[in-house]
Amino acid sequence: MTEVIKYFLFPIFISMLLIIPAILFDIWLCKIGISRDSKAAIILTTFSLAYLKQIFLPDLSWRVTVIIILFASTIVTHRIDFGEALKHGKWWWLQKN
């Protein structure tokens, strides 16, 4: 039973807690024009990173992992948008008349 909690339920719990701040960070990036909206990708990335932590870094503290997942989920999802924003400026995806 402890294995089920450790490898299945605990990552789900952590992911659910981290989805809210990750989406708020995504909304902020969208408001300032750096990236496009992609909430579904943020949710999927957050769940994936929580489970990958269990597989590849089982000895790493969850305190450190929470910070890494929080920022990495947004950065990994918007990596192309950040590069395009550096090249073309804010709101680069909108058509200019």
All heavy atoms as an XYZ file, in Angstrom:
805
protein
N       0.821     -1.203      0.000
C       0.000      0.000      0.000
C       0.863      1.263      0.000
O       0.506      2.240     -0.645
C      -0.930     -0.030      1.222
C      -1.864      1.120      1.285
S      -3.010      1.053     -0.090
C      -3.987      2.453      0.225
N       1.977      1.223      0.714
C       2.832      2.408      0.737
C       3.454      2.672     -0.627
O       3.701      3.830     -0.962
C       3.948      2.267      1.788
O       4.739      1.136      1.481
C       3.372      2.153      3.177
N       3.682      1.640     -1.411
C       4.228      1.818     -2.760
C       3.205      2.520     -3.658
O       3.567      3.358     -4.472
C       4.632      0.471     -3.369
C       5.742     -0.231     -2.631
C       7.056      0.546     -2.691
O       7.356      1.114     -3.746
O       7.753      0.580     -1.668
N       1.945      2.169     -3.512
C       0.890      2.812     -4.298
C       0.813      4.286     -3.948
O       0.696      5.147     -4.826
C      -0.468      2.114     -4.059
C      -1.604      2.892     -4.691
C      -0.434      0.696     -4.574
N       0.874      4.596     -2.680
C       0.828      5.993     -2.247
C       2.051      6.742     -2.744
O       1.941      7.848     -3.274
C       0.708      6.082     -0.711
C      -0.664      5.576     -0.284
C       0.918      7.518     -0.228
C      -0.833      5.438      1.212
N       3.207      6.137     -2.603
C       4.459      6.808     -2.961
C       4.579      7.039     -4.463
O       5.012      8.110     -4.888
C       5.640      5.978     -2.461
C       6.969      6.615     -2.717
C       8.088      5.767     -2.148
C       9.431      6.379     -2.427
N      10.516      5.541     -1.947
N       4.227      6.062     -5.268
C       4.465      6.159     -6.708
C       3.250      6.545     -7.533
O       3.390      6.879     -8.702
C       5.026      4.835     -7.233
C       6.403      4.563     -6.718
C       6.635      3.567     -5.783
C       7.479      5.321     -7.156
C       7.906      3.327     -5.303
C       8.755      5.100     -6.682
C       8.964      4.096     -5.752
O      10.218      3.867     -5.276
N       2.065      6.527     -6.963
C       0.880      6.854     -7.749
C       0.093      8.022     -7.167
O      -0.158      9.011     -7.851
C      -0.019      5.612     -7.875
C      -1.193      5.821     -8.763
C      -1.040      5.986    -10.122
C      -2.466      5.876     -8.226
C      -2.131      6.197    -10.938
C      -3.563      6.085     -9.030
C      -3.397      6.238    -10.392
N      -0.296      7.942     -5.933
C      -1.172      8.957     -5.348
C      -0.442     10.258     -5.002
O      -0.988     11.346     -5.203
C      -1.869      8.402     -4.111
C      -2.824      7.239     -4.356
C      -3.413      6.762     -3.045
C      -3.912      7.638     -5.320
N       0.771     10.158     -4.488
C       1.494     11.366     -4.103
C       1.838     12.245     -5.309
O       1.644     13.467     -5.246
C       2.742     11.011     -3.296
C       3.310     12.180     -2.568
C       2.624     12.761     -1.524
C       4.538     12.717     -2.927
C       3.134     13.854     -0.840
C       5.070     13.797     -2.264
C       4.359     14.368     -1.217
N       2.313     11.685     -6.443
C       2.521     12.546     -7.617
C       1.238     13.194     -8.131
O       1.260     14.337     -8.603
C       3.113     11.601     -8.669
C       3.761     10.538     -7.877
C       2.904     10.368     -6.665
N       0.118     12.496     -8.037
C      -1.159     13.096     -8.444
C      -1.493     14.272     -7.534
O      -1.895     15.337     -8.002
C      -2.291     12.051     -8.430
C      -2.121     11.075     -9.582
C      -3.662     12.728     -8.510
C      -3.123      9.949     -9.581
N      -1.320     14.099     -6.238
C      -1.599     15.165     -5.282
C      -0.698     16.381     -5.535
O      -1.182     17.515     -5.573
C      -1.416     14.645     -3.856
C      -1.583     15.687     -2.807
C      -2.836     16.211     -2.533
C      -0.497     16.150     -2.093
C      -2.996     17.187     -1.561
C      -0.647     17.119     -1.123
C      -1.901     17.642     -0.858
N       0.592     16.152     -5.714
C       1.527     17.252     -5.977
C       1.177     17.946     -7.286
O       1.199     19.176     -7.374
C       2.981     16.718     -5.993
C       3.407     16.253     -4.607
C       3.947     17.766     -6.533
C       3.483     17.348     -3.568
N       0.842     17.177     -8.305
C       0.480     17.768     -9.600
C      -0.749     18.653     -9.486
O      -0.792     19.740    -10.061
C       0.215     16.675    -10.624
O       1.361     15.933    -10.858
N      -1.730     18.192     -8.747
C      -2.952     18.976     -8.593
C      -2.679     20.287     -7.849
O      -3.284     21.311     -8.159
C      -4.022     18.158     -7.903
C      -4.494     17.008     -8.765
S      -5.661     15.994     -7.911
C      -7.152     16.535     -8.710
N      -1.777     20.256     -6.897
C      -1.414     21.478     -6.185
C      -0.629     22.437     -7.081
O      -0.767     23.652     -6.963
C      -0.586     21.154     -4.947
C      -1.327     20.550     -3.768
C      -0.347     20.236     -2.649
C      -2.398     21.498     -3.262
N       0.196     21.897     -7.958
C       1.057     22.739     -8.791
C       0.370     23.263    -10.046
O       0.854     24.207    -10.661
C       2.310     21.962     -9.190
C       3.262     21.651     -8.054
C       4.424     20.841     -8.556
C       3.739     22.925     -7.400
N      -0.723     22.664    -10.431
C      -1.408     23.107    -11.645
C      -1.930     24.532    -11.492
O      -1.809     25.339    -12.418
C      -2.543     22.134    -12.005
C      -1.935     20.870    -12.603
C      -3.536     22.754    -12.958
C      -2.920     19.767    -12.843
N      -2.443     24.875    -10.339
C      -3.016     26.212    -10.139
C      -1.961     27.307    -10.284
O      -2.152     28.234    -11.079
C      -3.754     26.292     -8.785
C      -4.958     25.355     -8.820
C      -4.199     27.723     -8.485
C      -5.602     25.128     -7.490
N      -0.813     27.252     -9.578
C       0.180     28.307     -9.792
C       0.784     28.291    -11.195
O       1.108     29.340    -11.746
C       1.262     28.039     -8.748
C       0.780     26.967     -7.889
C      -0.446     26.380     -8.475
N       0.921     27.112    -11.795
C       1.470     27.040    -13.150
C       0.522     27.701    -14.152
O       0.966     28.424    -15.050
C       1.724     25.593    -13.548
N      -0.771     27.501    -13.994
C      -1.741     28.143    -14.885
C      -1.781     29.649    -14.640
O      -1.894     30.430    -15.584
C      -3.130     27.497    -14.737
C      -3.106     26.105    -15.371
C      -4.216     28.363    -15.358
C      -4.388     25.334    -15.247
N      -1.667     30.065    -13.384
C      -1.625     31.504    -13.096
C      -0.387     32.149    -13.724
O      -0.456     33.263    -14.261
C      -1.652     31.753    -11.589
C      -2.976     31.441    -10.900
C      -2.838     31.592     -9.392
C      -4.084     32.312    -11.440
N       0.747     31.467    -13.692
C       1.965     31.962    -14.333
C       1.767     32.033    -15.850
O       2.184     32.984    -16.509
C       3.148     31.063    -13.958
C       4.482     31.571    -14.409
C       4.922     32.839    -14.076
C       5.311     30.764    -15.166
C       6.154     33.290    -14.486
C       6.544     31.207    -15.576
C       6.972     32.481    -15.243
N       1.093     31.041    -16.413
C       0.789     31.020    -17.843
C      -0.125     32.186    -18.217
O       0.099     32.855    -19.229
C       0.133     29.689    -18.209
C      -0.264     29.608    -19.656
O       0.614     29.781    -20.523
O      -1.456     29.372    -19.928
N      -1.127     32.446    -17.418
C      -2.038     33.560    -17.681
C      -1.290     34.891    -17.632
O      -1.508     35.775    -18.468
C      -3.218     33.548    -16.678
C      -4.133     32.357    -16.964
C      -3.997     34.856    -16.708
C      -5.177     32.119    -15.897
N      -0.390     35.029    -16.686
C       0.409     36.260    -16.585
C       1.275     36.447    -17.829
O       1.367     37.559    -18.363
C       1.262     36.228    -15.318
C       2.124     37.433    -15.175
C       1.734     38.700    -14.845
C       3.538     37.482    -15.375
N       2.820     39.526    -14.818
C       3.940     38.805    -15.142
C       4.498     36.547    -15.711
C       5.265     39.211    -15.256
C       5.812     36.947    -15.813
C       6.184     38.270    -15.596
N       1.920     35.364    -18.290
C       2.736     35.463    -19.502
C       1.893     35.828    -20.715
O       2.338     36.567    -21.595
C       3.473     34.147    -19.759
C       4.621     33.823    -18.813
C       5.149     32.422    -19.091
C       5.728     34.846    -18.937
N       0.665     35.337    -20.757
C      -0.238     35.669    -21.867
C      -0.679     37.126    -21.797
O      -0.799     37.791    -22.827
C      -1.459     34.759    -21.853
S      -1.081     33.048    -22.207
N      -0.932     37.627    -20.593
C      -1.369     39.018    -20.442
C      -0.301     40.011    -20.867
O      -0.613     41.064    -21.404
C      -1.768     39.295    -18.994
C      -3.155     38.892    -18.663
C      -3.523     39.371    -17.281
C      -4.955     39.006    -16.985
N      -5.380     39.494    -15.682
N       0.961     39.692    -20.605
C       2.020     40.625    -20.984
C       2.492     40.405    -22.413
O       3.347     41.138    -22.898
C       3.208     40.573    -19.996
C       3.893     39.214    -19.996
C       2.777     40.982    -18.607
C       5.184     39.182    -19.183
N       1.936     39.399    -23.105
C       2.208     39.220    -24.519
C       3.435     38.408    -24.858
O       3.914     38.453    -25.982
N       3.970     37.676    -23.926
C       5.167     36.882    -24.185
C       4.819     35.555    -24.845
O       5.547     35.068    -25.699
C       5.928     36.617    -22.865
C       6.318     37.928    -22.212
C       7.126     35.727    -23.087
C       7.507     38.608    -22.816
N       3.714     34.941    -24.454
C       3.377     33.616    -24.981
C       1.880     33.512    -25.252
O       1.094     34.314    -24.776
C       3.791     32.538    -23.991
O       3.024     32.626    -22.822
N       1.555     32.486    -26.020
C       0.149     32.202    -26.302
C      -0.420     31.319    -25.201
O       0.312     30.691    -24.444
C       0.030     31.506    -27.644
C       0.447     32.400    -28.781
C       0.438     31.650    -30.060
N       1.657     30.844    -30.098
C       2.033     30.123    -31.129
N       1.283     30.069    -32.194
N       3.150     29.433    -31.092
N      -1.727     31.257    -25.136
C      -2.422     30.489    -24.111
C      -2.344     28.992    -24.409
O      -2.621     28.566    -25.528
C      -3.878     30.933    -24.058
C      -4.638     30.323    -22.916
O      -4.007     29.983    -21.911
O      -5.860     30.201    -23.026
N      -1.934     28.194    -23.426
C      -1.885     26.736    -23.616
C      -2.043     26.029    -22.274
O      -1.121     25.411    -21.767
C      -0.585     26.330    -24.290
O       0.507     26.740    -23.511
N      -3.219     26.138    -21.711
C      -3.478     25.549    -20.400
C      -3.441     24.025    -20.424
O      -2.969     23.397    -19.483
C      -4.802     26.043    -19.862
C      -4.773     27.491    -19.453
C      -6.126     27.938    -18.986
C      -6.154     29.401    -18.690
N      -5.912     30.253    -19.826
N      -3.928     23.406    -21.492
C      -3.923     21.939    -21.569
C      -2.495     21.402    -21.572
O      -2.202     20.396    -20.916
C      -4.668     21.479    -22.813
N      -1.611     22.072    -22.277
C      -0.212     21.635    -22.304
C       0.453     21.816    -20.942
O       1.273     20.986    -20.531
C       0.550     22.408    -23.373
N       0.098     22.872    -20.232
C       0.641     23.104    -18.886
C       0.206     21.979    -17.953
O       1.010     21.447    -17.184
C       0.173     24.467    -18.334
C       0.741     25.608    -19.149
C       0.524     24.622    -16.866
C       2.178     25.920    -18.897
N      -1.049     21.594    -18.011
C      -1.559     20.529    -17.141
C      -0.874     19.210    -17.454
O      -0.415     18.498    -16.546
C      -3.094     20.418    -17.281
C      -3.749     21.668    -16.702
C      -3.622     19.160    -16.601
C      -5.221     21.788    -17.011
N      -0.757     18.877    -18.724
C      -0.103     17.636    -19.128
C       1.370     17.615    -18.732
O       1.872     16.607    -18.221
C      -0.253     17.441    -20.634
C       0.331     16.166    -21.199
C      -0.412     14.953    -20.648
C       0.276     16.200    -22.702
N       2.060     18.720    -18.914
C       3.477     18.802    -18.552
C       3.673     18.692    -17.048
O       4.607     18.034    -16.593
C       4.081     20.118    -19.068
O       3.823     20.244    -20.453
C       5.573     20.164    -18.830
N       2.800     19.306    -16.274
C       2.919     19.233    -14.818
C       2.745     17.798    -14.323
O       3.537     17.320    -13.499
C       1.878     20.150    -14.155
O       2.051     21.478    -14.646
C       2.034     20.153    -12.650
N       1.734     17.099    -14.817
C       1.554     15.695    -14.443
C       2.743     14.848    -14.879
O       3.235     14.008    -14.129
C       0.264     15.125    -15.045
C      -0.944     15.357    -14.200
C      -1.909     16.259    -14.593
C      -1.118     14.670    -13.007
C      -3.025     16.484    -13.818
C      -2.238     14.877    -12.223
C      -3.192     15.789    -12.628
N       3.225     15.073    -16.081
C       4.352     14.288    -16.597
C       5.613     14.497    -15.772
O       6.321     13.536    -15.455
C       4.632     14.668    -18.057
O       3.518     14.417    -18.849
N       5.910     15.738    -15.432
C       7.112     16.014    -14.652
C       7.039     15.415    -13.249
O       8.049     14.969    -12.705
C       7.366     17.518    -14.576
C       7.845     18.172    -15.866
C       7.911     19.683    -15.689
C       9.186     17.623    -16.295
N       5.851     15.388    -12.657
C       5.712     14.781    -11.326
C       5.982     13.284    -11.379
O       6.632     12.729    -10.488
C       4.321     15.049    -10.771
N       5.508     12.618    -12.413
C       5.767     11.181    -12.535
C       7.196     10.889    -12.963
O       7.796      9.908    -12.522
C       4.780     10.528    -13.494
C       3.477     10.253    -12.824
C       2.368     11.047    -13.068
C       3.358      9.232    -11.901
C       1.173     10.815    -12.431
C       2.169      8.988    -11.252
C       1.079      9.782    -11.522
O      -0.095      9.552    -10.874
N       7.776     11.737    -13.801
C       9.172     11.540    -14.199
C      10.116     11.712    -13.019
O      11.168     11.077    -12.960
C       9.535     12.495    -15.334
C       8.934     12.159    -16.687
C       9.261     13.254    -17.692
C       9.419     10.810    -17.181
N       9.755     12.570    -12.087
C      10.573     12.740    -10.878
C      10.643     11.432    -10.113
O      11.700     11.038     -9.643
C       9.969     13.840    -10.006
C      10.804     14.162     -8.768
C      10.305     13.408     -7.572
C      11.069     13.782     -6.334
N      11.193     12.678     -5.398
N       9.521     10.744    -10.004
C       9.497      9.475     -9.285
C      10.379      8.428     -9.957
O      10.974      7.601     -9.286
C       8.066      8.945     -9.195
C       7.188      9.727     -8.267
C       7.682      9.635     -6.851
O       8.368     10.527     -6.390
N       7.353      8.579     -6.169
N      10.468      8.456    -11.277
C      11.247      7.451    -11.997
C      12.737      7.783    -11.994
O      13.571      6.929    -11.692
C      10.730      7.332    -13.448
C       9.300      6.814    -13.449
C      11.639      6.434    -14.283
C       8.602      6.907    -14.781
N      13.077      9.028    -12.338
C      14.476      9.379    -12.552
C      15.178      9.990    -11.350
O      16.392      9.880    -11.217
C      14.601     10.332    -13.745
C      14.224      9.692    -15.037
C      13.097     10.094    -15.716
C      14.982      8.671    -15.569
C      12.729      9.501    -16.902
C      14.631      8.062    -16.758
C      13.507      8.476    -17.429
N      14.447     10.654    -10.474
C      15.058     11.315     -9.317
C      14.325     10.955     -8.029
O      13.792     11.818     -7.334
C      15.029     12.832     -9.511
C      15.718     13.368    -10.765
C      15.359     14.818    -10.974
C      17.210     13.175    -10.669
N      14.305      9.686     -7.646
C      13.524      9.302     -6.464
C      14.095      9.837     -5.155
O      13.363      9.980     -4.178
C      13.550      7.776     -6.495
C      14.768      7.439     -7.270
C      14.949      8.546     -8.264
N      15.374     10.167     -5.118
C      15.986     10.633     -3.878
C      15.932     12.148     -3.703
O      16.273     12.653     -2.640
C      17.448     10.178     -3.819
C      17.560      8.661     -3.771
O      16.617      8.019     -3.261
O      18.574      8.120     -4.255
N      15.516     12.866     -4.731
C      15.441     14.315     -4.652
C      14.246     14.730     -3.796
O      13.159     14.165     -3.906
C      15.312     14.914     -6.057
C      15.408     16.423     -6.177
C      16.790     16.903     -5.727
C      15.155     16.843     -7.606
N      14.462     15.714     -2.952
C      13.413     16.192     -2.054
C      12.239     16.782     -2.839
O      12.415     17.425     -3.867
C      13.991     17.271     -1.136
O      12.970     17.947     -0.462
N      11.034     16.574     -2.318
C       9.850     17.130     -2.974
C       9.820     18.645     -2.867
O       9.220     19.313     -3.693
C       8.579     16.528     -2.390
C       8.206     15.268     -3.083
C       8.356     14.007     -2.612
C       7.630     15.132     -4.385
N       7.917     13.091     -3.528
C       7.464     13.755     -4.635
C       7.252     16.020     -5.367
C       6.931     13.269     -5.822
C       6.709     15.528     -6.542
C       6.556     14.169     -6.754
N      10.459     19.206     -1.862
C      10.505     20.668     -1.737
C      11.237     21.292     -2.917
O      10.800     22.289     -3.463
C      11.177     21.066     -0.430
C      10.365     20.728      0.774
C      11.076     21.120      2.046
N      10.287     20.717      3.174
C      10.766     20.110      4.234
N      12.056     19.837      4.311
N       9.974     19.770      5.216
N      12.339     20.697     -3.285
C      13.105     21.169     -4.444
C      12.340     20.871     -5.731
O      12.276     21.693     -6.640
C      14.501     20.514     -4.466
C      15.259     20.866     -5.724
C      15.283     20.893     -3.230
N      11.753     19.706     -5.795
C      11.042     19.279     -6.991
C       9.837     20.156     -7.279
O       9.538     20.428     -8.441
C      10.597     17.813     -6.841
O      11.727     17.024     -6.510
C       9.992     17.299     -8.117
N       9.143     20.600     -6.263
C       7.970     21.458     -6.452
C       8.373     22.748     -7.165
O       7.706     23.174     -8.117
C       7.297     21.759     -5.094
C       6.363     22.931     -5.180
C       6.580     20.527     -4.595
N       9.459     23.351     -6.759
C       9.925     24.583     -7.399
C      10.339     24.315     -8.836
O      10.001     25.075     -9.746
C      11.088     25.195     -6.587
C      10.570     25.628     -5.219
C      11.708     26.372     -7.327
C      11.647     25.983     -4.234
N      11.046     23.219     -9.055
C      11.488     22.869    -10.407
C      10.287     22.612    -11.311
O      10.223     23.122    -12.433
C      12.419     21.640    -10.370
C      13.734     22.006     -9.681
C      12.674     21.107    -11.765
C      14.612     20.814     -9.385
N       9.335     21.843    -10.846
C       8.161     21.520    -11.671
C       7.338     22.766    -11.951
O       6.841     22.944    -13.062
C       7.302     20.432    -10.995
C       8.033     19.095    -11.006
C       5.946     20.303    -11.680
C       7.325     17.995    -10.240
N       7.204     23.633    -10.967
C       6.395     24.831    -11.141
C       6.906     25.686    -12.289
O       6.142     26.120    -13.157
C       6.366     25.639     -9.850
C       5.520     26.893     -9.839
C       4.075     26.542    -10.107
C       5.653     27.595     -8.521
N       8.199     25.939    -12.338
C       8.747     26.776    -13.396
C       9.026     25.995    -14.675
O       8.840     26.513    -15.771
C      10.007     27.485    -12.914
C       9.704     28.521    -11.884
C      10.065     28.326    -10.567
C       9.033     29.677    -12.221
C       9.766     29.274     -9.609
C       8.726     30.626    -11.278
C       9.097     30.437     -9.956
N       9.449     24.751    -14.541
C       9.789     23.961    -15.723
C       8.566     23.641    -16.561
O       8.663     23.588    -17.790
C      10.498     22.681    -15.320
N       7.422     23.433    -15.941
C       6.226     23.113    -16.731
C       5.859     24.262    -17.657
O       5.491     24.046    -18.809
C       5.059     22.762    -15.820
O       4.694     23.858    -15.025
N       5.997     25.484    -17.189
C       5.680     26.632    -18.028
C       6.793     26.896    -19.033
O       6.522     27.173    -20.204
C       5.453     27.885    -17.163
O       4.476     27.580    -16.181
C       4.984     29.042    -17.999
N       8.031     26.793    -18.607
C       9.153     27.070    -19.505
C       9.237     26.036    -20.619
O       9.460     26.372    -21.775
C      10.463     27.162    -18.705
C      10.432     28.422    -17.842
C      11.673     27.174    -19.625
C      11.546     28.516    -16.838
N       9.037     24.765    -20.288
C       9.079     23.716    -21.305
C       7.939     23.896    -22.301
O       8.128     23.724    -23.513
C       9.004     22.326    -20.634
C       8.713     21.233    -21.629
C      10.290     22.030    -19.902
N       6.784     24.262    -21.826
C       5.634     24.433    -22.712
C       5.803     25.631    -23.644
O       5.430     25.567    -24.812
C       4.353     24.606    -21.880
O       4.230     23.491    -20.997
C       3.138     24.679    -22.752
N       6.382     26.710    -23.171
C       6.479     27.950    -23.951
C       7.881     28.238    -24.478
O       8.178     29.379    -24.800
C       6.028     29.140    -23.104
C       4.597     29.099    -22.724
N       3.575     29.034    -23.626
C       4.008     29.089    -21.508
C       2.425     29.004    -23.006
N       2.658     29.031    -21.709
N       8.743     27.255    -24.593
C      10.124     27.516    -24.999
C      10.208     28.158    -26.379
O      11.013     29.055    -26.594
C      10.957     26.255    -24.930
C      10.565     25.200    -25.917
C      11.288     23.884    -25.684
N      10.931     22.913    -26.677
C       9.818     22.214    -26.715
N       8.928     22.402    -25.759
N       9.576     21.353    -27.665
N       9.377     27.739    -27.317
C       9.403     28.326    -28.652
C       8.830     29.742    -28.615
O       9.356     30.647    -29.281
C       8.633     27.429    -29.638
C       9.367     26.096    -29.779
C       8.474     28.098    -30.992
C       8.617     25.045    -30.549
N       7.788     29.947    -27.828
C       7.198     31.281    -27.712
C       8.193     32.283    -27.140
O       8.224     33.440    -27.568
C       5.955     31.247    -26.827
C       4.804     30.510    -27.473
O       4.877     30.238    -28.690
O       3.832     30.209    -26.765
N       9.018     31.865    -26.178
C      10.009     32.765    -25.603
C      11.034     33.188    -26.658
O      11.414     34.359    -26.741
C      10.727     32.119    -24.421
C       9.851     31.901    -23.218
C      10.088     30.836    -22.379
C       8.804     32.740    -22.917
C       9.296     30.610    -21.269
C       8.001     32.529    -21.806
C       8.256     31.468    -20.982
N      11.469     32.248    -27.472
C      12.424     32.572    -28.533
C      11.837     33.514    -29.567
O      12.501     34.459    -30.017
N      10.596     33.272    -29.948
C       9.939     34.152    -30.920
C       9.690     35.538    -30.334
O       9.784     36.539    -31.044
C       8.621     33.532    -31.386
C       8.800     32.283    -32.213
C       9.531     32.534    -33.516
O       9.288     33.567    -34.169
O      10.356     31.679    -33.879
N       9.380     35.607    -29.049
C       9.172     36.914    -28.411
C      10.478     37.699    -28.363
O      10.474     38.920    -28.504
C       8.604     36.747    -27.008
N      11.601     37.013    -28.184
C      12.895     37.694    -28.213
C      13.221     38.207    -29.619
O      13.801     39.279    -29.771
C      13.998     36.768    -27.727
C      14.022     36.472    -26.231
C      15.068     35.417    -25.916
C      14.318     37.736    -25.452
N      12.849     37.457    -30.641
C      13.125     37.863    -32.023
C      12.208     38.982    -32.501
O      12.668     39.955    -33.092
C      12.933     36.682    -32.975
C      14.028     35.692    -32.984
C      13.736     34.694    -34.094
C      14.264     33.345    -33.739
N      13.851     32.323    -34.704
N      10.908     38.817    -32.277
C       9.920     39.696    -32.895
C       9.226     40.644    -31.928
O       8.457     41.490    -32.372
C       8.849     38.857    -33.598
C       9.414     37.891    -34.577
N       9.978     38.274    -35.769
C       9.525     36.540    -34.532
C      10.392     37.207    -36.422
N      10.141     36.138    -35.687
N       9.427     40.494    -30.645
C       8.783     41.360    -29.669
C       7.479     40.779    -29.151
O       7.058     39.693    -29.534
N       6.846     41.521    -28.262
C       5.586     41.070    -27.664
C       4.507     40.972    -28.722
O       4.528     41.693    -29.712
C       5.141     42.040    -26.572
C       6.007     42.031    -25.357
C       5.449     42.983    -24.332
C       6.273     42.977    -23.077
N       5.704     43.848    -22.054
N       3.558     40.089    -28.455
C       2.388     39.873    -29.310
C       2.807     39.509    -30.735
O       2.181     39.895    -31.700
C       1.464     41.095    -29.310
C       1.090     41.550    -27.950
C       1.572     42.640    -27.301
C       0.173     40.919    -27.044
N       1.013     42.733    -26.051
C       0.159     41.690    -25.878
C      -0.622     39.794    -27.128
C      -0.634     41.366    -24.790
C      -1.394     39.465    -26.046
C      -1.398     40.260    -24.888
N       3.855     38.755    -30.906
C       4.401     38.410    -32.226
C       3.465     37.556    -33.048
O       3.548     37.548    -34.265
C       5.745     37.702    -32.075
C       5.673     36.466    -31.248
C       5.867     36.405    -29.890
C       5.378     35.149    -31.677
N       5.695     35.129    -29.465
C       5.402     34.322    -30.535
C       5.098     34.571    -32.902
C       5.150     32.957    -30.588
C       4.851     33.216    -32.951
C       4.880     32.422    -31.811
N       2.547     36.829    -32.452
C       1.673     35.924    -33.187
C       0.453     36.624    -33.791
O      -0.240     36.063    -34.608
C       1.230     34.769    -32.312
C       0.441     35.177    -31.122
C      -0.917     35.306    -31.040
C       0.945     35.548    -29.849
N      -1.279     35.730    -29.795
C      -0.154     35.869    -29.032
C       2.218     35.625    -29.293
C      -0.012     36.276    -27.714
C       2.348     36.021    -27.988
C       1.250     36.341    -27.222
N       0.194     37.854    -33.380
C      -0.951     38.592    -33.909
C      -0.622     39.171    -35.282
O       0.497     39.604    -35.535
C      -1.350     39.716    -32.962
C      -1.832     39.292    -31.570
C      -2.114     40.515    -30.724
C      -3.056     38.417    -31.674
N      -1.612     39.189    -36.155
C      -1.426     39.760    -37.488
C      -1.362     41.284    -37.403
O      -2.174     41.902    -36.729
C      -2.591     39.364    -38.404
C      -2.683     37.894    -38.668
C      -1.526     37.422    -39.548
O      -0.988     38.187    -40.328
N      -1.157     36.163    -39.391
N      -0.406     41.852    -38.099
C      -0.280     43.319    -38.116
C      -0.926     43.841    -39.386
O      -0.681     43.370    -40.470
C       1.175     43.717    -38.049
C       1.791     43.326    -36.739
C       3.195     43.827    -36.647
C       3.665     43.548    -35.233
N       4.820     42.780    -35.104
N      -1.754     44.857    -39.223
C      -2.454     45.440    -40.389
C      -1.653     46.569    -40.982
O      -1.072     47.363    -40.427
C      -3.841     45.917    -39.989
C      -4.714     44.742    -39.594
O      -4.511     43.635    -40.080
N      -5.665     44.992    -38.721
